[in-house]
Amino acid sequence: MNAAKTLNLATAPTEPVVVVEAGAAAARPDAAAPASRPVRKSAKLADVCYDIRGPVLTRAKQMEDEGHKIIKLNIGNLASFGFDAPEEIQMDMIRNLPNSAGYSDSKGIFAARKAVMHYTQQKHIKGVGIEDIYIGNGVSELIVMAMNALLNPGDEVLVPAPDYPLWTAAVSLSGGTPVHYICDEAKDWMPDLADIRARITPNTRALVIINPNNPTGALYPDSVLKGIVEIAREHGLILYADEVYDKVLYEGVEHTSLASLSEDVLTIVFNGLSKNYRSCGYRAGWMVVCGDKRNAQDYIEGLNMLASMRLCANVPGQYAIQTALGGYQSIDDLVGPGGRLRRQRDLAHELITAIPGVSCVKPKAALYMFPRLDPKIYPIEDDQAFIAELLEAERVLLVQGTGFNWPHPDHFRLVFLPHEDDLRDAIGRVARFLESYRKRHGTQDLA
């Protein structure tokens, strides 16, 4: 032991003794204070952006603190709009709380993974076993995990434009480079296969598909999916399929899982309870490794390492999975004829396209639409500033199109989850703001 720190209790004085450690002189009033140095965020975050919860939302929260009521059309948080999780899911979680205090297997509890395995069979995905399934704290955690396990600096991943921005952020945060391929609005937002091919380089490792798509609500037919699989097969790419809205389908359309068409291509499929089962806060999602896994053992080892490092996903949420997948599919009532989601989609599309200079491809799936503002009528240079101005003027919160990595400031995403009266109010306010915008810019006659 250091002699300077040793105190002999037998001879110690009765008064308190202050032991001065090396460097403590800096605390004296006459000592010079150390130079102040700002604490900066990691350089890894330089290209990371998530404007769904970005600066405009921060301003909206400030306005709420000041007493303003904000109509939020910015995020698909179903519970906020009265879409409750099915009661049987809630009850199963409650019943299993006594069994949920300990860690589970790092990949998830057996019953949840077994239920997901059965679901892959329903989706006609071949060759999936229990060990191919990872349960996560929502799909978001698993997307980041999948990218972290794969990417090295310089690796490229093809991501759609527009995209759900977490994909672009996860690629950047993992050291890779996101490369955006165009989805064609003139063709109902289908991926442009020629554009995908043109963007492939020797550094391209993977191709991301979001189907059904967020933010456009597009649903891809088998012909497009087969073309994507052929590109991946030809160039040795991994396919990442985000299918979290695969039951939120309108007018009887059907969803085909990409992995059902890519048996000979390594494919990673993501899904969860947040949207189909209105259980966003339960944070219960899954990732399935499918297709040709023969050359992917090292990558799978990386996934296993990362799954183990976070110990496990939250256990109560895992107990909801088996009940959700095997129980009554109440989502069908919401999206079918007369269902609440179907009615609100139809109303929102009717109202938004009635505004001069606004067009919108009607979504076939999901919870969003991605309207276009004619640039001749709405000459917007900075769409984030435009959305902020709308918020200040009309107390309506949207997300600008560039927040979804769309390259032009001429779109925005609209969430059609509020009740019909609230949708009428909100879109009416948007219409009023756009009318004032046209007057200020002298484009009324062009509308």
Phi, psi and chi 1 to 4 in degrees:
 res  aa     phi    psi   chi1   chi2   chi3   chi4
   1 MET       -  145.8 -177.8 -179.9  -70.2      -
   2 ASN   -64.5  124.1 -171.3  -33.1      -      -
   3 ALA   -61.8  -31.2      -      -      -      -
   4 ALA   -66.9  -18.9      -      -      -      -
   5 LYS  -103.0   -0.2  -65.9 -176.3  179.6 -179.9
   6 THR   -89.1  132.5  -57.5      -      -      -
   7 LEU  -123.0  120.1 -176.7   62.8      -      -
   8 ASN   -80.4  107.9 -172.8  -24.5      -      -
   9 LEU   -65.8  -28.2  -64.2  178.8      -      -
  10 ALA   -66.3  -31.2      -      -      -      -
  11 THR  -111.6   11.8   59.5      -      -      -
  12 ALA   -69.9  139.2      -      -      -      -
  13 PRO   -66.0  159.0   25.5  -33.3      -      -
  14 THR   -75.5  -22.7   56.5      -      -      -
  15 GLU   -75.7  150.9  -66.1  -62.6  -38.4      -
  16 PRO   -60.4  141.8  -20.2   31.2      -      -
  17 VAL  -108.2  129.2  175.5      -      -      -
  18 VAL   -99.4  119.1  177.7      -      -      -
  19 VAL   -94.9  119.8  179.3      -      -      -
  20 VAL   -93.4  117.3  178.9      -      -      -
  21 GLU   -82.3  161.1  -58.9  -74.5   -6.6      -
  22 ALA   -59.7  135.3      -      -      -      -
  23 GLY    89.4   -9.7      -      -      -      -
  24 ALA   -70.0  -15.8      -      -      -      -
  25 ALA   -59.6  -23.8      -      -      -      -
  26 ALA   -64.8  -19.0      -      -      -      -
  27 ALA   -83.2  -10.2      -      -      -      -
  28 ARG   -68.4  146.0  -64.6 -160.4  -51.7  -96.7
  29 PRO   -56.5  -32.6  -23.5   33.3      -      -
  30 ASP   -87.8   -0.2   58.9  -22.6      -      -
  31 ALA   -84.1  147.7      -      -      -      -
  32 ALA   -71.3  132.7      -      -      -      -
  33 ALA   -72.7  145.1      -      -      -      -
  34 PRO   -64.2  151.3   23.4  -33.4      -      -
  35 ALA   -62.6  134.5      -      -      -      -
  36 SER   -76.6  131.8  176.5      -      -      -
  37 ARG  -128.6  126.0 -176.3  169.3   60.9 -178.3
  38 PRO   -64.5  144.6   23.0  -32.5      -      -
  39 VAL   -94.9  113.2  179.9      -      -      -
  40 ARG  -104.0  152.9  -58.6 -169.1 -178.0  -80.6
  41 LYS   -69.5  159.9   66.2  177.7  178.8  -71.1
  42 SER   -60.7  144.1  166.0      -      -      -
  43 ALA   -62.9  -20.7      -      -      -      -
  44 LYS   -62.4  -20.3  -64.0 -168.7  -62.5  -67.1
  45 LEU   -90.5    2.3  -65.3  172.5      -      -
  46 ALA   -59.5  -36.8      -      -      -      -
  47 ASP  -106.4   16.0  -63.3  -41.4      -      -
  48 VAL   -96.6  128.8  172.6      -      -      -
  49 CYS  -142.3  137.3  178.9      -      -      -
  50 TYR  -143.5   78.5 -168.3   76.7      -      -
  51 ASP   -74.5   -8.2  -82.3  -15.5      -      -
  52 ILE   -59.6  -33.6  -65.5  173.1      -      -
  53 ARG  -121.3   46.1  -65.8  178.8 -180.0  -96.6
  54 GLY   -98.4 -153.6      -      -      -      -
  55 PRO   -60.1  -34.2  -20.9   31.0      -      -
  56 VAL   -69.4  -36.8 -177.8      -      -      -
  57 LEU   -64.0  -38.8  175.6   60.8      -      -
  58 THR   -58.0  -43.0  -59.6      -      -      -
  59 ARG   -66.0  -38.1  174.5   57.4 -174.3  144.9
  60 ALA   -61.6  -39.7      -      -      -      -
  61 LYS   -65.3  -38.3  -71.3 -179.8  176.7  178.2
  62 GLN   -61.9  -41.8  -68.5  173.2  -11.5      -
  63 MET   -65.8  -37.7  -66.6  172.1   68.3      -
  64 GLU   -63.3  -40.1  -74.4 -178.4  -39.4      -
  65 ASP   -62.7  -27.4  -68.7  -18.0      -      -
  66 GLU   -84.1   -2.0  -65.3  164.7    1.6      -
  67 GLY   104.3    3.9      -      -      -      -
  68 HIS   -84.3  143.5  -60.3  -74.0      -      -
  69 LYS   -93.4  122.3 -179.2 -178.3  177.2 -178.4
  70 ILE  -107.1  130.2  -52.8  -61.3      -      -
  71 ILE   -88.4  116.6  -57.3  177.1      -      -
  72 LYS  -100.5  111.2  -64.1  178.1 -179.4  176.7
  73 LEU  -114.9   32.4  -54.3 -179.2      -      -
  74 ASN  -105.2  -17.1   65.2  -49.5      -      -
  75 ILE  -146.1  143.8 -167.1  166.0      -      -
  76 GLY   -85.4   53.1      -      -      -      -
  77 ASN   -91.0   90.8 -171.3    8.7      -      -
  78 LEU   -60.1  -37.9  -70.0  107.2      -      -
  79 ALA   -60.8  -29.1      -      -      -      -
  80 SER   -67.3  -17.6  -62.6      -      -      -
  81 PHE  -114.3   20.8  -60.8  100.4      -      -
  82 GLY    84.7   13.5      -      -      -      -
  83 PHE   -91.8  101.2  -69.3   93.3      -      -
  84 ASP   -85.3  149.0  -62.9  -32.7      -      -
  85 ALA   -63.2  143.4      -      -      -      -
  86 PRO   -52.7  139.4  -27.6   35.7      -      -
  87 GLU   -61.0  -35.6 -174.6  177.0   -3.1      -
  88 GLU   -65.6  -30.0   62.5  -91.5   22.4      -
  89 ILE   -67.7  -46.5  -67.0  178.7      -      -
  90 GLN   -59.2  -44.0  -60.2  178.5   43.2      -
  91 MET   -66.3  -37.6  -66.1  -52.0  -60.4      -
  92 ASP   -66.9  -37.6 -105.6   22.5      -      -
  93 MET   -63.8  -42.0  -69.7  178.7   63.6      -
  94 ILE   -63.2  -45.4  -68.4  169.1      -      -
  95 ARG   -62.5  -31.1  -70.7 -169.4 -171.7   99.1
  96 ASN   -96.0    2.5  -77.8  -73.0      -      -
  97 LEU   -56.1  -39.7  -83.3  176.9      -      -
  98 PRO   -61.4  -22.3  -24.7   35.2      -      -
  99 ASN   -95.3    5.8  -52.7  -40.8      -      -
 100 SER  -108.9    6.6  -57.8      -      -      -
 101 ALA   -78.0  -26.1      -      -      -      -
 102 GLY   -93.1  167.7      -      -      -      -
 103 TYR   -65.6  147.5  -63.1  127.3      -      -
 104 SER   -97.9  178.8   74.1      -      -      -
 105 ASP   -51.3  144.3 -176.7  -72.9      -      -
 106 SER   -61.3  -25.7   61.3      -      -      -
 107 LYS   -89.3  -12.0  -71.4 -174.5  177.1 -179.0
 108 GLY   124.8  164.5      -      -      -      -
 109 ILE   -69.6  151.7   63.0  174.4      -      -
 110 PHE   -60.7  -45.4  178.9   83.2      -      -
 111 ALA   -60.5  -39.6      -      -      -      -
 112 ALA   -66.8  -45.6      -      -      -      -
 113 ARG   -67.6  -35.3  -73.1 -168.0  -73.0  158.0
 114 LYS   -63.1  -41.0 -173.1   77.6  169.8 -179.8
 115 ALA   -63.9  -41.0      -      -      -      -
 116 VAL   -64.7  -39.6  172.0      -      -      -
 117 MET   -59.7  -44.6 -172.3  179.6   79.1      -
 118 HIS   -63.2  -35.8  -71.8  157.8      -      -
 119 TYR   -65.7  -39.4 -172.6   61.7      -      -
 120 THR   -61.8  -34.1   64.6      -      -      -
 121 GLN   -67.0  -39.2  -66.1  165.9    0.2      -
 122 GLN   -62.5  -31.5  -65.5  170.7   25.7      -
 123 LYS   -87.7    7.1  -58.8  -71.1  -74.9 -171.9
 124 HIS    65.4   33.6  -52.3  -67.4      -      -
 125 ILE   -95.6  124.2  -57.4  170.5      -      -
 126 LYS   -93.7  152.9  -63.7  179.7 -179.5  178.7
 127 GLY    74.6   23.4      -      -      -      -
 128 VAL   -95.8  125.4  174.2      -      -      -
 129 GLY  -112.1  174.4      -      -      -      -
 130 ILE   -55.9  -41.0  -69.9  -69.4      -      -
 131 GLU   -73.7   -7.7  -67.0  -54.7  -45.9      -
 132 ASP   -87.8   -0.2  -61.7  -40.9      -      -
 133 ILE  -114.9  131.9  -62.3  165.0      -      -
 134 TYR  -122.3  126.3  -59.7   74.5      -      -
 135 ILE   -93.4  137.1  -52.9  -62.5      -      -
 136 GLY  -132.6  171.6      -      -      -      -
 137 ASN   -77.9   71.7  -65.4  -57.4      -      -
 138 GLY    81.5  165.4      -      -      -      -
 139 VAL   -64.9  -32.2  170.3      -      -      -
 140 SER   -56.8  -46.5  -59.8      -      -      -
 141 GLU   -59.9  -40.5  178.3 -169.2   50.5      -
 142 LEU   -71.7  -33.3  -64.9  167.2      -      -
 143 ILE   -61.6  -47.9  -71.1  171.9      -      -
 144 VAL   -62.5  -41.3  175.1      -      -      -
 145 MET   -60.8  -44.8 -178.8 -169.6  -62.1      -
 146 ALA   -63.1  -38.8      -      -      -      -
 147 MET   -72.9  -41.1  -65.8  -63.3  102.5      -
 148 ASN   -60.2  -36.6  -86.0  -31.3      -      -
 149 ALA   -73.8  -20.3      -      -      -      -
 150 LEU  -100.2  -43.9  176.9   71.8      -      -
 151 LEU   -92.8  142.4  -63.3  175.3      -      -
 152 ASN  -117.9  159.8  -67.4  -53.5      -      -
 153 PRO   -53.1  132.5  -28.5   37.0      -      -
 154 GLY    96.9  -19.0      -      -      -      -
 155 ASP   -68.4  142.9  -71.4  -16.7      -      -
 156 GLU  -114.9  144.5  -63.9  174.6   -5.9      -
 157 VAL  -128.4  129.4  177.0      -      -      -
 158 LEU   -82.1  123.7  -68.4  166.0      -      -
 159 VAL  -127.2  140.2 -178.6      -      -      -
 160 PRO   -68.3  153.9   24.2  -33.0      -      -
 161 ALA  -126.6  116.3      -      -      -      -
 162 PRO   -76.3  160.2   29.2  -35.7      -      -
 163 ASP  -132.7  170.2   73.2  -22.3      -      -
 164 TYR   -78.9  117.2  176.4   56.3      -      -
 165 PRO   -64.4  -14.5   20.5  -32.1      -      -
 166 LEU   -60.2  -33.6  177.4   68.4      -      -
 167 TRP   -62.7  -48.2  -82.2  104.0      -      -
 168 THR   -61.7  -43.1  -64.7      -      -      -
 169 ALA   -63.8  -42.0      -      -      -      -
 170 ALA   -65.1  -39.1      -      -      -      -
 171 VAL   -62.8  -47.3  172.4      -      -      -
 172 SER   -63.7  -45.2  -64.1      -      -      -
 173 LEU   -63.3  -28.0 -170.8   62.0      -      -
 174 SER   -87.3    5.5  -59.0      -      -      -
 175 GLY    92.9   -0.4      -      -      -      -
 176 GLY   -92.0 -178.5      -      -      -      -
 177 THR  -120.0  115.0  -58.6      -      -      -
 178 PRO   -74.7  133.8   24.2  -27.9      -      -
 179 VAL  -121.8  120.4  176.5      -      -      -
 180 HIS   -94.3  127.3  -66.9   98.0      -      -
 181 TYR  -101.1  153.0   64.7   85.6      -      -
 182 ILE   -87.6  135.2  -67.9  -63.4      -      -
 183 CYS   -97.5  134.6  -64.3      -      -      -
 184 ASP   -92.4  110.1 -171.1  -11.6      -      -
 185 GLU   -61.5  -34.6 -174.1  172.4   16.8      -
 186 ALA   -68.6  -15.3      -      -      -      -
 187 LYS  -117.9   44.0  -63.2 -179.6  178.7  178.5
 188 ASP    57.5   36.7  -67.7  -16.9      -      -
 189 TRP    65.0   29.6  -69.6  113.3      -      -
 190 MET   -74.5  145.3  -68.2  -61.2  112.3      -
 191 PRO   -58.2  136.7  -24.0   33.8      -      -
 192 ASP   -85.2  103.2 -173.8  -32.9      -      -
 193 LEU   -64.0  -35.9  -59.5 -174.4      -      -
 194 ALA   -65.4  -38.5      -      -      -      -
 195 ASP   -67.0  -37.8 -168.1   59.1      -      -
 196 ILE   -59.7  -49.6  -68.4  174.8      -      -
 197 ARG   -58.4  -40.1  -71.2 -176.3 -179.5  -82.8
 198 ALA   -67.8  -21.0      -      -      -      -
 199 ARG   -97.9   -0.2  -64.2  178.8 -172.2  -83.3
 200 ILE   -78.0  133.1  -65.4  172.5      -      -
 201 THR  -129.0  174.4   74.5      -      -      -
 202 PRO   -60.4  -16.8  -26.7   35.9      -      -
 203 ASN   -91.8   -4.2  -65.8  -34.8      -      -
 204 THR   -72.5  125.9  -52.6      -      -      -
 205 ARG  -106.8  -31.4  -60.8  -68.2  -50.1  -78.8
 206 ALA  -154.1  164.3      -      -      -      -
 207 LEU  -133.9  125.4  171.2   57.2      -      -
 208 VAL   -99.3  133.6  173.9      -      -      -
 209 ILE  -122.8  129.0  -55.8  -61.2      -      -
 210 ILE  -112.6  104.9  -55.4  172.9      -      -
 211 ASN  -148.2  114.5  179.2   43.3      -      -
 212 PRO   -60.1  153.6  -25.0   35.7      -      -
 213 ASN   -91.9  137.5 -173.8  -95.1      -      -
 214 ASN  -113.9  116.2  174.4    7.9      -      -
 215 PRO  -107.4    1.2   37.2  -37.5      -      -
 216 THR   -88.6  -20.4   65.7      -      -      -
 217 GLY    77.1   12.8      -      -      -      -
 218 ALA   -73.8  149.5      -      -      -      -
 219 LEU  -124.1  127.6 -179.5   71.6      -      -
 220 TYR   -89.8  131.5  -56.5  156.2      -      -
 221 PRO   -75.0  166.2   29.1  -35.3      -      -
 222 ASP   -59.3  -33.8  -73.2    8.2      -      -
 223 SER   -62.2  -40.6   57.4      -      -      -
 224 VAL   -69.9  -43.1  169.6      -      -      -
 225 LEU   -62.2  -41.5  -63.2  176.6      -      -
 226 LYS   -64.6  -36.6  -71.4  175.8 -179.3  177.6
 227 GLY   -64.3  -38.5      -      -      -      -
 228 ILE   -66.1  -43.1  -71.4  167.6      -      -
 229 VAL   -61.6  -40.3  172.0      -      -      -
 230 GLU   -62.9  -40.4  177.4   56.8   33.8      -
 231 ILE   -62.5  -45.5  -68.3  172.3      -      -
 232 ALA   -62.6  -41.7      -      -      -      -
 233 ARG   -62.7  -44.0 -179.0 -175.9  -64.4  120.3
 234 GLU   -65.2  -34.4 -176.6 -179.7  -30.7      -
 235 HIS  -109.8    6.4  -66.5  -84.1      -      -
 236 GLY    65.5   40.1      -      -      -      -
 237 LEU   -96.6  151.2  -54.9 -179.7      -      -
 238 ILE   -83.8  139.9  -56.8  170.3      -      -
 239 LEU  -101.9  129.8  -70.7  169.5      -      -
 240 TYR  -114.9  117.6  -70.7   95.7      -      -
 241 ALA  -113.8  111.4      -      -      -      -
 242 ASP   -91.5  108.1 -177.9  -16.9      -      -
 243 GLU  -123.2   34.1  -61.0 -179.5  -10.5      -
 244 VAL   -68.2  -14.9   75.2      -      -      -
 245 TYR  -106.7   27.0  -63.9   94.6      -      -
 246 ASP   -70.5   -7.6   69.5  -23.7      -      -
 247 LYS  -110.7   -6.5  -70.4 -179.3  179.4  -69.0
 248 VAL   -90.9   79.7 -171.9      -      -      -
 249 LEU  -126.5  140.1  -51.2  170.1      -      -
 250 TYR  -113.4  153.2  -54.8  104.2      -      -
 251 GLU    59.0   33.4  -72.4  149.8   -9.7      -
 252 GLY    75.6    9.5      -      -      -      -
 253 VAL   -69.2  157.1  -63.3      -      -      -
 254 GLU  -119.0  145.8  -65.4 -175.4    4.3      -
 255 HIS  -100.1  133.2  174.0  -93.5      -      -
 256 THR  -106.8  124.5  -61.7      -      -      -
 257 SER   -71.2  132.9  178.9      -      -      -
 258 LEU   -56.6  -37.2 -173.3   67.5      -      -
 259 ALA   -66.7  -19.2      -      -      -      -
 260 SER   -72.6  -13.4   68.9      -      -      -
 261 LEU  -111.2   -0.6  -55.1  173.1      -      -
 262 SER  -126.8   46.0   60.1      -      -      -
 263 GLU   -60.0  -28.9 -170.3  175.1   -9.4      -
 264 ASP  -100.3   10.6   61.1  -26.2      -      -
 265 VAL  -125.5  133.3  176.1      -      -      -
 266 LEU   -60.7  122.4 -179.0   62.8      -      -
 267 THR  -134.2  133.9  -54.5      -      -      -
 268 ILE  -115.4  121.5  -42.5  -64.7      -      -
 269 VAL  -109.2  138.1  177.5      -      -      -
 270 PHE  -119.9  138.3  -59.3   83.9      -      -
 271 ASN  -159.5  173.9 -148.6  -37.1      -      -
 272 GLY  -178.3 -172.9      -      -      -      -
 273 LEU   -92.7  -12.1  -58.6 -172.1      -      -
 274 SER   -56.9  -43.3  -68.1      -      -      -
 275 LYS  -102.7  -55.9  -52.0  -56.4 -179.5 -179.1
 276 ASN   -58.6  -31.2  -65.8  -28.1      -      -
 277 TYR  -117.1   14.8  -60.4   94.3      -      -
 278 ARG    50.2   42.9  -70.9   84.2   69.2 -157.3
 279 SER  -126.2   48.9  -57.9      -      -      -
 280 CYS   -55.3  -45.6  -57.9      -      -      -
 281 GLY   -74.6  -13.3      -      -      -      -
 282 TYR   -74.3  -17.4  -65.5  172.7      -      -
 283 ARG    50.8   60.4  -51.9  -46.1  -59.8  135.8
 284 ALA  -124.7  106.2      -      -      -      -
 285 GLY  -134.8  172.1      -      -      -      -
 286 TRP  -145.0  156.7   55.5   85.8      -      -
 287 MET  -129.5  133.4  172.1  175.7   71.0      -
 288 VAL  -123.0  126.7 -176.4      -      -      -
 289 VAL   -91.3  117.4 -178.5      -      -      -
 290 CYS  -126.7  177.0  -39.4      -      -      -
 291 GLY    75.4 -150.8      -      -      -      -
 292 ASP   -79.3  104.0 -172.0   -6.1      -      -
 293 LYS   -99.8    4.0  -59.9 -177.0  -80.7  -79.0
 294 ARG   -59.7  -38.4  -69.8  174.0  -62.0  177.2
 295 ASN  -100.3   14.4  -64.6  -38.4      -      -
 296 ALA  -112.7   14.6      -      -      -      -
 297 GLN   -63.8  -35.8  -66.6  -50.3  -54.8      -
 298 ASP   -68.4  -40.6 -165.3   55.9      -      -
 299 TYR   -62.9  -44.0  175.4   56.1      -      -
 300 ILE   -62.4  -37.1  -68.1  170.2      -      -
 301 GLU   -60.8  -39.1 -179.2 -179.0  -20.1      -
 302 GLY   -63.6  -42.1      -      -      -      -
 303 LEU   -60.4  -42.1  -68.7  175.0      -      -
 304 ASN   -63.6  -38.9  -67.2  -19.9      -      -
 305 MET   -61.9  -47.3  -70.5  171.6   60.0      -
 306 LEU   -67.8  -36.5  -67.7  173.9      -      -
 307 ALA   -62.8  -39.5      -      -      -      -
 308 SER   -70.3  -35.4  -63.6      -      -      -
 309 MET   -62.8  -33.9  -75.7  171.6   61.4      -
 310 ARG   -90.0    8.2   52.7   93.2 -153.7 -123.0
 311 LEU    71.3  -63.1  -62.3  178.4      -      -
 312 CYS  -171.7  166.7   68.3      -      -      -
 313 ALA   -76.9  163.0      -      -      -      -
 314 ASN   -58.3  129.5   86.1   86.4      -      -
 315 VAL   -73.6  -42.2  177.8      -      -      -
 316 PRO   -55.2  -42.1  -27.3   36.3      -      -
 317 GLY   -63.4  -32.4      -      -      -      -
 318 GLN   -63.6  -33.0  -65.8 -173.1   53.3      -
 319 TYR   -70.0  -10.6  -83.0  107.7      -      -
 320 ALA   -82.4  -19.3      -      -      -      -
 321 ILE   -68.0  -49.0  -67.1  173.7      -      -
 322 GLN   -60.8  -44.6 -178.0  179.6   28.9      -
 323 THR   -63.3  -42.2  -57.7      -      -      -
 324 ALA   -63.1  -50.6      -      -      -      -
 325 LEU   -70.8  -28.9  -67.3 -178.9      -      -
 326 GLY   -97.6   -8.0      -      -      -      -
 327 GLY   -93.9 -168.1      -      -      -      -
 328 TYR   -65.3  131.6  179.0   70.3      -      -
 329 GLN   -90.9   81.5  -58.1  -59.7  -63.3      -
 330 SER   -66.9  -15.5   54.8      -      -      -
 331 ILE   -59.4  -30.4 -174.4   64.6      -      -
 332 ASP   -61.9  -33.9  -65.4  -20.9      -      -
 333 ASP   -69.1  -32.3  -60.0  -30.3      -      -
 334 LEU   -76.7  -31.2  -67.4  169.7      -      -
 335 VAL   -99.6  -12.3  -60.2      -      -      -
 336 GLY   -76.7  178.0      -      -      -      -
 337 PRO   -54.4  126.7  -25.1   34.7      -      -
 338 GLY    82.3   -6.2      -      -      -      -
 339 GLY   -70.4  154.2      -      -      -      -
 340 ARG   -60.5  -45.6 -179.8  179.9  164.2 -170.3
 341 LEU   -65.2  -41.0  -79.3  174.2      -      -
 342 ARG   -62.2  -45.4  172.8   96.8  167.3 -109.3
 343 ARG   -61.0  -44.0  -65.2 -163.0  -44.9  -90.9
 344 GLN   -70.6  -35.0  -69.4  171.5 -168.5      -
 345 ARG   -61.7  -47.7  178.1 -154.6   62.3  154.9
 346 ASP   -61.8  -43.0  -67.6  -14.4      -      -
 347 LEU   -65.6  -47.4  176.3   63.8      -      -
 348 ALA   -60.2  -41.6      -      -      -      -
 349 HIS   -66.5  -41.7 -174.6  -95.8      -      -
 350 GLU   -61.5  -44.9  175.8 -172.2  -17.0      -
 351 LEU   -71.2  -41.9  -66.0  174.1      -      -
 352 ILE   -71.7  -35.6 -156.8   71.0      -      -
 353 THR   -79.7  -10.0   54.8      -      -      -
 354 ALA   -78.7  -12.4      -      -      -      -
 355 ILE   -77.4  130.1  -59.2  172.9      -      -
 356 PRO   -55.5  132.4  -26.0   35.3      -      -
 357 GLY    80.7    7.8      -      -      -      -
 358 VAL  -115.8  127.4 -179.3      -      -      -
 359 SER  -124.8  159.3   59.3      -      -      -
 360 CYS  -160.3  128.2 -177.6      -      -      -
 361 VAL   -71.2  125.5  176.3      -      -      -
 362 LYS   -68.9  124.8 -166.2  171.5 -172.4  177.8
 363 PRO   -70.2  140.8   22.4  -30.6      -      -
 364 LYS   -94.1   -8.6  -68.3 -176.7  170.8   64.8
 365 ALA  -158.6  174.8      -      -      -      -
 366 ALA    68.1 -160.2      -      -      -      -
 367 LEU  -122.5   14.2  -49.6  172.5      -      -
 368 TYR  -136.8  162.0  -41.2   98.4      -      -
 369 MET  -137.4  158.7   52.7 -172.1   63.2      -
 370 PHE  -127.4   75.1 -158.3   58.2      -      -
 371 PRO   -66.3  154.0  -18.6   32.1      -      -
 372 ARG  -110.8  136.5  177.4  179.4 -176.4  -92.3
 373 LEU  -102.0  117.7  -61.8  164.9      -      -
 374 ASP   -56.4  118.1 -173.6  -27.2      -      -
 375 PRO   -61.8  -25.1  -22.5   34.1      -      -
 376 LYS   -70.2  -32.3  -65.4  178.5 -178.6  177.4
 377 ILE   -91.8  -31.4  -61.3  172.3      -      -
 378 TYR  -124.5   83.2  -55.6  100.9      -      -
 379 PRO   -75.9   74.4   28.6  -34.2      -      -
 380 ILE   -87.0  128.9  -58.7  164.9      -      -
 381 GLU   -99.1  -37.5  -64.5 -177.1    1.5      -
 382 ASP  -127.2  102.5 -179.1  -19.5      -      -
 383 ASP   -75.4  -21.7   59.8  -11.4      -      -
 384 GLN   -68.0  -41.9 -176.1  177.8   86.0      -
 385 ALA   -64.4  -36.0      -      -      -      -
 386 PHE   -62.0  -46.2  175.1   83.9      -      -
 387 ILE   -67.1  -36.2  -67.7  -62.3      -      -
 388 ALA   -65.8  -38.6      -      -      -      -
 389 GLU   -65.6  -40.4 -173.5 -179.3   -9.8      -
 390 LEU   -61.4  -42.3  167.7   63.0      -      -
 391 LEU   -59.7  -47.7  171.4   66.8      -      -
 392 GLU   -64.1  -38.6  -62.7  -75.2  -10.8      -
 393 ALA   -80.4  -38.3      -      -      -      -
 394 GLU  -124.8   -1.0  -64.9  -68.4  -12.8      -
 395 ARG    60.7   37.3  -50.0  -62.3 -169.5 -101.8
 396 VAL  -120.6  131.9  175.7      -      -      -
 397 LEU  -109.3  117.6  178.8   59.9      -      -
 398 LEU  -120.7 -179.9  -60.1  168.8      -      -
 399 VAL  -122.8  131.7 -176.5      -      -      -
 400 GLN   -68.3  151.6   70.1  -84.9   10.6      -
 401 GLY   -62.0  -35.1      -      -      -      -
 402 THR   -67.0  -17.9   56.8      -      -      -
 403 GLY   -66.5  -14.6      -      -      -      -
 404 PHE  -108.3   22.8  -59.7   92.1      -      -
 405 ASN    62.0   27.1  -65.7  -67.6      -      -
 406 TRP   -77.8  135.0 -176.8 -113.8      -      -
 407 PRO   -77.7   -7.2   25.7  -33.5      -      -
 408 HIS  -124.4  147.7  -49.9  -66.4      -      -
 409 PRO   -85.2   54.1   32.2  -35.4      -      -
 410 ASP  -131.7   15.8   57.7   -1.1      -      -
 411 HIS  -137.0  164.2  -76.7   74.5      -      -
 412 PHE  -148.4  159.7   59.9   88.7      -      -
 413 ARG  -100.8  136.7 -170.3 -175.5   75.5  167.8
 414 LEU  -121.2  127.8 -176.5  150.7      -      -
 415 VAL   -93.4  125.8  176.0      -      -      -
 416 PHE  -102.9   40.6   51.3   82.1      -      -
 417 LEU   -84.7  -27.3  -70.1  176.2      -      -
 418 PRO   -62.7  156.6  -23.0   34.1      -      -
 419 HIS   -57.3  159.9  -76.8  -75.8      -      -
 420 GLU   -58.7  -40.6  -70.1  160.4   86.1      -
 421 ASP   -62.8  -39.9  -72.0  -14.3      -      -
 422 ASP   -69.5  -36.3  -66.7  -32.0      -      -
 423 LEU   -63.4  -43.1  -87.7  177.1      -      -
 424 ARG   -60.2  -43.4  -70.2 -176.4 -174.0  -82.2
 425 ASP   -63.0  -49.4 -177.5   15.5      -      -
 426 ALA   -63.7  -48.5      -      -      -      -
 427 ILE   -71.3  -29.5  -62.7  176.0      -      -
 428 GLY   -61.4  -39.6      -      -      -      -
 429 ARG   -67.5  -39.4  -64.2 -175.2 -171.1 -162.0
 430 VAL   -61.1  -44.3  172.4      -      -      -
 431 ALA   -60.5  -41.4      -      -      -      -
 432 ARG   -64.3  -42.0 -174.6  167.2   59.8 -161.2
 433 PHE   -64.4  -42.7  174.5   77.6      -      -
 434 LEU   -66.7  -32.7  -67.9  178.0      -      -
 435 GLU   -64.0  -44.1 -178.8 -179.6   14.8      -
 436 SER   -66.0  -33.5   69.6      -      -      -
 437 TYR   -64.5  -43.6 -170.8   94.3      -      -
 438 ARG   -62.8  -40.1  -64.8 -168.3  -58.2  -89.4
 439 LYS   -64.5  -43.3  -71.2  178.2  179.4  177.9
 440 ARG   -65.2  -30.4  -79.4 -174.6  -76.9  125.9
 441 HIS  -102.3    4.4  -71.7   82.5      -      -
 442 GLY    64.9   33.9      -      -      -      -
 443 THR  -111.8   14.5   59.3      -      -      -
 444 GLN   -55.9  -40.8  -78.5  -78.8   67.0      -
 445 ASP   -71.4  -17.2  -66.7  -21.2      -      -
 446 LEU   -83.7  -16.4  -60.6  176.3      -      -
 447 ALA   -75.7      -      -      -      -      -
